[in-house]
Amino acid sequence: PLQLRPPVDLNDRHPFLSTLPVTLLHLLTSS
């Protein structure tokens, strides 16, 4: 299956990069 989330190791090292797309999507859908 497609992996929508980055590996856990990547999340731990770059939490900002993993949450940025979610934040942008939220801003786009709420505007």
C-alpha positions as CSV (number, residue, x, y, z in Angstrom):
1,P,0.0,0.0,0.0
2,L,1.0,3.6,-0.4
3,Q,2.9,5.1,2.6
4,L,1.3,8.4,3.3
5,R,3.4,9.1,6.3
6,P,7.2,9.3,6.4
7,P,9.1,6.6,8.3
8,V,9.0,7.0,12.0
9,D,12.7,7.7,12.1
10,L,12.2,10.6,9.8
11,N,9.3,11.9,11.9
12,D,11.5,11.8,15.0
13,R,14.3,13.7,13.3
14,H,12.2,16.2,11.4
15,P,8.8,16.7,13.1
16,F,8.4,20.1,11.4
17,L,8.7,18.6,7.9
18,S,6.2,15.9,8.7
19,T,3.6,18.3,10.1
20,L,4.1,21.1,7.5
21,P,2.1,19.4,4.7
22,V,-0.8,18.8,7.1
23,T,-0.7,22.4,8.2
24,L,-0.7,23.6,4.6
25,L,-3.6,21.3,3.7
26,H,-5.6,22.5,6.7
27,L,-5.1,26.2,5.7
28,L,-6.1,25.5,2.1
29,T,-9.3,23.6,3.1
30,S,-10.3,26.1,5.7
31,S,-10.0,29.2,3.5
